Amino acid sequence: MDIAQFYQACNPSPLKFANPQDQKYYIDFSSVRGGNTIKEIGRTITRLSPNKPTCQLFTGHIGCGKSTELQQLKLGL
């Protein structure tokens, strides 16, 4: 493996839920988080501003699953 392949292998990318192959890599951490955070965020956005855009702060370290979770929110999963 050369250095470029190494960097590519270490660069996390979001899972794509439209792809069944990616779905098998998703780990549901809702039990250790104390609930389904994504559904709670979706409900909050819907209640606060059902017809207008909102701004939500969503943080975490690189590769922790922020984009993956936001894709779930977008798909309504």
ABEGO torsion letter per residue (X at the ends): XBAAAAAAAABBBBBBAABAAAAAABBBAAAAAGEBAAAAAAAAAAAABAABBBBBBBBEBBGAGAAAAAAAAAAGX
